[in-house]
């Protein structure tokens, strides 16, 4: 399965970049739950994740976003 998230990557000690990229499930960390999301938003906390040394991102690359609607569960 391929999806197109906003991906935040560390590019230097005090620099990050954010781009929309095509990713596969194989690039996701182990131990997460996967949903088929139809709509999503970027909120204030997600915007903070776009800043370097923000204290919110534990590991890079990082896909921000915790808000979603109209989910379709996959089995």
PDB file as gemmi writes it, atoms N, CA and C in Angstrom:
CRYST1    1.000    1.000    1.000  90.00  90.00  90.00 P 1                      
ATOM      1  N   UNK A   1       0.842  -1.175   0.000  1.00  0.00           N  
ATOM      2  CA  UNK A   1       0.000   0.000   0.000  1.00  0.00           C  
ATOM      3  C   UNK A   1       0.890   1.242   0.000  1.00  0.00           C  
ATOM      4  N   UNK A   2       0.582   2.179  -0.857  1.00  0.00           N  
ATOM      5  CA  UNK A   2       1.309   3.443  -0.926  1.00  0.00           C  
ATOM      6  C   UNK A   2       0.395   4.566  -0.438  1.00  0.00           C  
ATOM      7  N   UNK A   3       0.960   5.483   0.331  1.00  0.00           N  
ATOM      8  CA  UNK A   3       0.210   6.647   0.802  1.00  0.00           C  
ATOM      9  C   UNK A   3       1.119   7.863   0.680  1.00  0.00           C  
ATOM     10  N   UNK A   4       0.534   9.053   0.810  1.00  0.00           N  
ATOM     11  CA  UNK A   4       1.266  10.301   0.562  1.00  0.00           C  
ATOM     12  C   UNK A   4       1.163  11.239   1.772  1.00  0.00           C  
ATOM     13  N   UNK A   5       1.955  10.990   2.818  1.00  0.00           N  
ATOM     14  CA  UNK A   5       1.890  11.846   4.004  1.00  0.00           C  
ATOM     15  C   UNK A   5       2.847  13.031   3.915  1.00  0.00           C  
ATOM     16  N   UNK A   6       2.659  13.975   4.820  1.00  0.00           N  
ATOM     17  CA  UNK A   6       3.642  15.015   5.059  1.00  0.00           C  
ATOM     18  C   UNK A   6       4.738  14.355   5.883  1.00  0.00           C  
ATOM     19  N   UNK A   7       5.963  14.365   5.395  1.00  0.00           N  
ATOM     20  CA  UNK A   7       7.069  13.690   6.059  1.00  0.00           C  
ATOM     21  C   UNK A   7       8.083  14.731   6.513  1.00  0.00           C  
ATOM     22  N   UNK A   8       8.384  14.739   7.815  1.00  0.00           N  
ATOM     23  CA  UNK A   8       9.363  15.653   8.383  1.00  0.00           C  
ATOM     24  C   UNK A   8      10.658  14.879   8.593  1.00  0.00           C  
ATOM     25  N   UNK A   9      11.739  15.402   8.013  1.00  0.00           N  
ATOM     26  CA  UNK A   9      13.035  14.741   8.131  1.00  0.00           C  
ATOM     27  C   UNK A   9      14.070  15.726   8.672  1.00  0.00           C  
ATOM     28  N   UNK A  10      14.977  15.209   9.472  1.00  0.00           N  
ATOM     29  CA  UNK A  10      16.052  16.036  10.006  1.00  0.00           C  
ATOM     30  C   UNK A  10      17.132  16.160   8.944  1.00  0.00           C  
ATOM     31  N   UNK A  11      17.500  17.402   8.609  1.00  0.00           N  
ATOM     32  CA  UNK A  11      18.501  17.637   7.573  1.00  0.00           C  
ATOM     33  C   UNK A  11      19.802  18.185   8.141  1.00  0.00           C  
ATOM     34  N   UNK A  12      19.816  18.530   9.395  1.00  0.00           N  
ATOM     35  CA  UNK A  12      20.997  19.058  10.077  1.00  0.00           C  
ATOM     36  C   UNK A  12      20.723  19.108  11.556  1.00  0.00           C  
ATOM     37  N   UNK A  13      21.702  19.518  12.341  1.00  0.00           N  
ATOM     38  CA  UNK A  13      21.527  19.564  13.796  1.00  0.00           C  
ATOM     39  C   UNK A  13      20.350  20.447  14.205  1.00  0.00           C  
ATOM     40  N   UNK A  14      20.171  21.558  13.507  1.00  0.00           N  
ATOM     41  CA  UNK A  14      19.078  22.480  13.841  1.00  0.00           C  
ATOM     42  C   UNK A  14      18.206  22.761  12.627  1.00  0.00           C  
ATOM     43  N   UNK A  15      18.065  21.763  11.740  1.00  0.00           N  
ATOM     44  CA  UNK A  15      17.271  21.954  10.529  1.00  0.00           C  
ATOM     45  C   UNK A  15      16.400  20.735  10.261  1.00  0.00           C  
ATOM     46  N   UNK A  16      15.184  21.001   9.812  1.00  0.00           N  
ATOM     47  CA  UNK A  16      14.283  19.938   9.365  1.00  0.00           C  
ATOM     48  C   UNK A  16      13.684  20.358   8.031  1.00  0.00           C  
ATOM     49  N   UNK A  17      13.222  19.375   7.268  1.00  0.00           N  
ATOM     50  CA  UNK A  17      12.497  19.673   6.032  1.00  0.00           C  
ATOM     51  C   UNK A  17      11.190  18.897   6.067  1.00  0.00           C  
ATOM     52  N   UNK A  18      10.187  19.432   5.399  1.00  0.00           N  
ATOM     53  CA  UNK A  18       8.879  18.790   5.340  1.00  0.00           C  
ATOM     54  C   UNK A  18       8.442  18.724   3.886  1.00  0.00           C  
ATOM     55  N   UNK A  19       8.163  17.517   3.416  1.00  0.00           N  
ATOM     56  CA  UNK A  19       7.714  17.321   2.045  1.00  0.00           C  
ATOM     57  C   UNK A  19       6.631  16.256   2.029  1.00  0.00           C  
ATOM     58  N   UNK A  20       5.792  16.298   1.021  1.00  0.00           N  
ATOM     59  CA  UNK A  20       4.818  15.240   0.791  1.00  0.00           C  
ATOM     60  C   UNK A  20       5.510  14.205  -0.089  1.00  0.00           C  
ATOM     61  N   UNK A  21       5.552  12.969   0.399  1.00  0.00           N  
ATOM     62  CA  UNK A  21       6.249  11.909  -0.317  1.00  0.00           C  
ATOM     63  C   UNK A  21       5.372  10.675  -0.421  1.00  0.00           C  
ATOM     64  N   UNK A  22       5.638   9.873  -1.426  1.00  0.00           N  
ATOM     65  CA  UNK A  22       4.974   8.575  -1.544  1.00  0.00           C  
ATOM     66  C   UNK A  22       5.738   7.584  -0.672  1.00  0.00           C  
ATOM     67  N   UNK A  23       5.048   6.981   0.288  1.00  0.00           N  
ATOM     68  CA  UNK A  23       5.655   6.009   1.190  1.00  0.00           C  
ATOM     69  C   UNK A  23       4.886   4.700   1.141  1.00  0.00           C  
ATOM     70  N   UNK A  24       5.539   3.649   1.555  1.00  0.00           N  
ATOM     71  CA  UNK A  24       4.875   2.350   1.715  1.00  0.00           C  
ATOM     72  C   UNK A  24       4.866   1.993   3.191  1.00  0.00           C  
ATOM     73  N   UNK A  25       4.066   1.021   3.561  1.00  0.00           N  
ATOM     74  CA  UNK A  25       3.967   0.614   4.962  1.00  0.00           C  
ATOM     75  C   UNK A  25       5.303   0.152   5.518  1.00  0.00           C  
ATOM     76  N   UNK A  26       6.188  -0.322   4.657  1.00  0.00           N  
ATOM     77  CA  UNK A  26       7.489  -0.787   5.102  1.00  0.00           C  
ATOM     78  C   UNK A  26       8.356   0.299   5.713  1.00  0.00           C  
ATOM     79  N   UNK A  27       8.049   1.566   5.442  1.00  0.00           N  
ATOM     80  CA  UNK A  27       8.816   2.683   6.020  1.00  0.00           C  
ATOM     81  C   UNK A  27       8.284   3.127   7.368  1.00  0.00           C  
ATOM     82  N   UNK A  28       7.157   2.552   7.818  1.00  0.00           N  
ATOM     83  CA  UNK A  28       6.594   2.922   9.110  1.00  0.00           C  
ATOM     84  C   UNK A  28       7.296   2.167  10.231  1.00  0.00           C  
ATOM     85  N   UNK A  29       7.393   2.775  11.419  1.00  0.00           N  
ATOM     86  CA  UNK A  29       7.987   2.066  12.555  1.00  0.00           C  
ATOM     87  C   UNK A  29       7.127   0.876  12.974  1.00  0.00           C  
ATOM     88  N   UNK A  30       7.745  -0.128  13.557  1.00  0.00           N  
ATOM     89  CA  UNK A  30       6.998  -1.285  14.052  1.00  0.00           C  
ATOM     90  C   UNK A  30       6.144  -0.899  15.250  1.00  0.00           C  
ATOM     91  N   UNK A  31       5.052  -1.632  15.433  1.00  0.00           N  
ATOM     92  CA  UNK A  31       4.219  -1.445  16.616  1.00  0.00           C  
ATOM     93  C   UNK A  31       3.141  -0.398  16.488  1.00  0.00           C  
ATOM     94  N   UNK A  32       2.894   0.125  15.303  1.00  0.00           N  
ATOM     95  CA  UNK A  32       1.847   1.126  15.112  1.00  0.00           C  
ATOM     96  C   UNK A  32       0.593   0.491  14.557  1.00  0.00           C  
ATOM     97  N   UNK A  33      -0.528   1.174  14.731  1.00  0.00           N  
ATOM     98  CA  UNK A  33      -1.801   0.760  14.155  1.00  0.00           C  
ATOM     99  C   UNK A  33      -1.987   1.545  12.865  1.00  0.00           C  
ATOM    100  N   UNK A  34      -2.410   0.865  11.801  1.00  0.00           N  
ATOM    101  CA  UNK A  34      -2.598   1.520  10.515  1.00  0.00           C  
ATOM    102  C   UNK A  34      -4.084   1.668  10.219  1.00  0.00           C  
ATOM    103  N   UNK A  35      -4.505   2.888   9.843  1.00  0.00           N  
ATOM    104  CA  UNK A  35      -5.873   3.181   9.444  1.00  0.00           C  
ATOM    105  C   UNK A  35      -5.867   3.665   8.010  1.00  0.00           C  
ATOM    106  N   UNK A  36      -6.931   3.406   7.300  1.00  0.00           N  
ATOM    107  CA  UNK A  36      -7.129   4.005   5.984  1.00  0.00           C  
ATOM    108  C   UNK A  36      -7.869   5.319   6.222  1.00  0.00           C  
ATOM    109  N   UNK A  37      -7.165   6.438   6.148  1.00  0.00           N  
ATOM    110  CA  UNK A  37      -7.724   7.751   6.457  1.00  0.00           C  
ATOM    111  C   UNK A  37      -8.203   8.408   5.170  1.00  0.00           C  
ATOM    112  N   UNK A  38      -9.412   8.926   5.218  1.00  0.00           N  
ATOM    113  CA  UNK A  38      -9.974   9.600   4.050  1.00  0.00           C  
ATOM    114  C   UNK A  38      -9.654  11.094   4.090  1.00  0.00           C  
ATOM    115  N   UNK A  39      -9.765  11.740   5.264  1.00  0.00           N  
ATOM    116  CA  UNK A  39      -9.475  13.163   5.426  1.00  0.00           C  
ATOM    117  C   UNK A  39      -8.615  13.361   6.665  1.00  0.00           C  
ATOM    118  N   UNK A  40      -7.724  14.337   6.611  1.00  0.00           N  
ATOM    119  CA  UNK A  40      -6.877  14.653   7.745  1.00  0.00           C  
ATOM    120  C   UNK A  40      -6.660  16.154   7.792  1.00  0.00           C  
ATOM    121  N   UNK A  41      -6.180  16.638   8.930  1.00  0.00           N  
ATOM    122  CA  UNK A  41      -5.859  18.055   9.081  1.00  0.00           C  
ATOM    123  C   UNK A  41      -4.487  18.187   9.728  1.00  0.00           C  
ATOM    124  N   UNK A  42      -3.944  19.376   9.658  1.00  0.00           N  
ATOM    125  CA  UNK A  42      -2.714  19.707  10.366  1.00  0.00           C  
ATOM    126  C   UNK A  42      -3.090  20.735  11.413  1.00  0.00           C  
ATOM    127  N   UNK A  43      -2.839  20.418  12.685  1.00  0.00           N  
ATOM    128  CA  UNK A  43      -3.200  21.346  13.751  1.00  0.00           C  
ATOM    129  C   UNK A  43      -1.955  22.047  14.298  1.00  0.00           C  
ATOM    130  N   UNK A  44      -2.123  22.824  15.353  1.00  0.00           N  
ATOM    131  CA  UNK A  44      -1.038  23.614  15.936  1.00  0.00           C  
ATOM    132  C   UNK A  44       0.141  22.728  16.346  1.00  0.00           C  
ATOM    133  N   UNK A  45      -0.135  21.621  16.997  1.00  0.00           N  
ATOM    134  CA  UNK A  45       0.930  20.726  17.444  1.00  0.00           C  
ATOM    135  C   UNK A  45       1.692  20.150  16.247  1.00  0.00           C  
ATOM    136  N   UNK A  46       0.992  19.840  15.182  1.00  0.00           N  
ATOM    137  CA  UNK A  46       1.654  19.355  13.968  1.00  0.00           C  
ATOM    138  C   UNK A  46       2.554  20.437  13.386  1.00  0.00           C  
ATOM    139  N   UNK A  47       2.106  21.675  13.432  1.00  0.00           N  
ATOM    140  CA  UNK A  47       2.928  22.783  12.957  1.00  0.00           C  
ATOM    141  C   UNK A  47       4.207  22.919  13.761  1.00  0.00           C  
ATOM    142  N   UNK A  48       4.134  22.670  15.066  1.00  0.00           N  
ATOM    143  CA  UNK A  48       5.334  22.715  15.896  1.00  0.00           C  
ATOM    144  C   UNK A  48       6.336  21.635  15.488  1.00  0.00           C  
ATOM    145  N   UNK A  49       5.841  20.508  14.992  1.00  0.00           N  
ATOM    146  CA  UNK A  49       6.719  19.422  14.552  1.00  0.00           C  
ATOM    147  C   UNK A  49       7.564  19.823  13.348  1.00  0.00           C  
ATOM    148  N   UNK A  50       7.167  20.893  12.669  1.00  0.00           N  
ATOM    149  CA  UNK A  50       7.914  21.373  11.510  1.00  0.00           C  
ATOM    150  C   UNK A  50       9.092  22.253  11.909  1.00  0.00           C  
ATOM    151  N   UNK A  51       9.206  22.557  13.215  1.00  0.00           N  
ATOM    152  CA  UNK A  51      10.299  23.380  13.712  1.00  0.00           C  
ATOM    153  C   UNK A  51      11.409  22.485  14.262  1.00  0.00           C  
ATOM    154  N   UNK A  52      12.678  22.828  14.032  1.00  0.00           N  
ATOM    155  CA  UNK A  52      13.768  22.017  14.577  1.00  0.00           C  
ATOM    156  C   UNK A  52      13.818  22.096  16.107  1.00  0.00           C  
ATOM    157  N   UNK A  53      14.273  21.027  16.726  1.00  0.00           N  
ATOM    158  CA  UNK A  53      14.438  20.958  18.187  1.00  0.00           C  
ATOM    159  C   UNK A  53      13.180  21.382  18.940  1.00  0.00           C  
ATOM    160  N   UNK A  54      12.039  20.839  18.508  1.00  0.00           N  
ATOM    161  CA  UNK A  54      10.755  21.242  19.069  1.00  0.00           C  
ATOM    162  C   UNK A  54      10.380  20.472  20.327  1.00  0.00           C  
ATOM    163  N   UNK A  55      11.054  19.394  20.634  1.00  0.00           N  
ATOM    164  CA  UNK A  55      10.745  18.601  21.821  1.00  0.00           C  
ATOM    165  C   UNK A  55       9.573  17.664  21.640  1.00  0.00           C  
ATOM    166  N   UNK A  56       8.938  17.669  20.490  1.00  0.00           N  
ATOM    167  CA  UNK A  56       7.780  16.812  20.247  1.00  0.00           C  
ATOM    168  C   UNK A  56       8.132  15.561  19.442  1.00  0.00           C  
ATOM    169  N   UNK A  57       9.074  15.664  18.541  1.00  0.00           N  
ATOM    170  CA  UNK A  57       9.430  14.549  17.666  1.00  0.00           C  
ATOM    171  C   UNK A  57      10.526  13.726  18.333  1.00  0.00           C  
ATOM    172  N   UNK A  58      10.254  12.434  18.506  1.00  0.00           N  
ATOM    173  CA  UNK A  58      11.241  11.560  19.137  1.00  0.00           C  
ATOM    174  C   UNK A  58      12.200  10.951  18.126  1.00  0.00           C  
ATOM    175  N   UNK A  59      11.681  10.610  16.947  1.00  0.00           N  
ATOM    176  CA  UNK A  59      12.499   9.977  15.914  1.00  0.00           C  
ATOM    177  C   UNK A  59      12.160  10.563  14.548  1.00  0.00           C  
ATOM    178  N   UNK A  60      13.165  10.683  13.719  1.00  0.00           N  
ATOM    179  CA  UNK A  60      12.989  11.116  12.340  1.00  0.00           C  
ATOM    180  C   UNK A  60      13.268   9.943  11.424  1.00  0.00           C  
ATOM    181  N   UNK A  61      12.657   9.839  10.272  1.00  0.00           N  
ATOM    182  CA  UNK A  61      11.607  10.726   9.757  1.00  0.00           C  
ATOM    183  C   UNK A  61      10.327  10.584  10.585  1.00  0.00           C  
ATOM    184  N   UNK A  62       9.498  11.626  10.533  1.00  0.00           N  
ATOM    185  CA  UNK A  62       8.282  11.704  11.343  1.00  0.00           C  
ATOM    186  C   UNK A  62       7.107  12.108  10.454  1.00  0.00           C  
ATOM    187  N   UNK A  63       5.986  11.439  10.628  1.00  0.00           N  
ATOM    188  CA  UNK A  63       4.745  11.804   9.933  1.00  0.00           C  
ATOM    189  C   UNK A  63       3.836  12.470  10.960  1.00  0.00           C  
ATOM    190  N   UNK A  64       3.694  13.815  10.914  1.00  0.00           N  
ATOM    191  CA  UNK A  64       2.819  14.486  11.869  1.00  0.00           C  
ATOM    192  C   UNK A  64       1.350  14.236  11.535  1.00  0.00           C  
ATOM    193  N   UNK A  65       0.512  14.459  12.503  1.00  0.00           N  
ATOM    194  CA  UNK A  65      -0.926  14.345  12.278  1.00  0.00           C  
ATOM    195  C   UNK A  65      -1.560  13.322  13.190  1.00  0.00           C  
ATOM    196  N   UNK A  66      -2.478  13.787  14.018  1.00  0.00           N  
ATOM    197  CA  UNK A  66      -3.225  12.877  14.884  1.00  0.00           C  
ATOM    198  C   UNK A  66      -4.723  13.028  14.674  1.00  0.00           C  
ATOM    199  N   UNK A  67      -5.113  14.026  13.884  1.00  0.00           N  
ATOM    200  CA  UNK A  67      -6.531  14.274  13.616  1.00  0.00           C  
ATOM    201  C   UNK A  67      -6.915  13.614  12.299  1.00  0.00           C  
ATOM    202  N   UNK A  68      -7.990  12.853  12.322  1.00  0.00           N  
ATOM    203  CA  UNK A  68      -8.495  12.290  11.073  1.00  0.00           C  
ATOM    204  C   UNK A  68      -9.970  12.021  11.196  1.00  0.00           C  
ATOM    205  N   UNK A  69     -10.627  11.900  10.061  1.00  0.00           N  
ATOM    206  CA  UNK A  69     -12.057  11.643  10.029  1.00  0.00           C  
ATOM    207  C   UNK A  69     -12.367  10.585   8.991  1.00  0.00           C  
ATOM    208  N   UNK A  70     -13.578  10.061   9.072  1.00  0.00           N  
ATOM    209  CA  UNK A  70     -14.072   9.072   8.117  1.00  0.00           C  
ATOM    210  C   UNK A  70     -13.079   7.928   7.894  1.00  0.00           C  
ATOM    211  N   UNK A  71     -12.730   7.265   8.973  1.00  0.00           N  
ATOM    212  CA  UNK A  71     -11.783   6.167   8.843  1.00  0.00           C  
ATOM    213  C   UNK A  71     -12.479   4.928   8.313  1.00  0.00           C  
ATOM    214  N   UNK A  72     -11.715   4.106   7.651  1.00  0.00           N  
ATOM    215  CA  UNK A  72     -12.170   2.815   7.177  1.00  0.00           C  
ATOM    216  C   UNK A  72     -11.229   1.773   7.750  1.00  0.00           C  
ATOM    217  N   UNK A  73     -11.709   0.953   8.659  1.00  0.00           N  
ATOM    218  CA  UNK A  73     -10.843  -0.039   9.293  1.00  0.00           C  
ATOM    219  C   UNK A  73     -10.474  -1.129   8.307  1.00  0.00           C  
ATOM    220  N   UNK A  74      -9.219  -1.565   8.392  1.00  0.00           N  
ATOM    221  CA  UNK A  74      -8.753  -2.671   7.585  1.00  0.00           C  
ATOM    222  C   UNK A  74      -8.507  -3.864   8.500  1.00  0.00           C  
ATOM    223  N   UNK A  75      -8.793  -5.022   8.002  1.00  0.00           N  
ATOM    224  CA  UNK A  75      -8.540  -6.206   8.823  1.00  0.00           C  
ATOM    225  C   UNK A  75      -7.273  -6.890   8.423  1.00  0.00           C  
TER     226      UNK A  75                                                      
END                                                                             
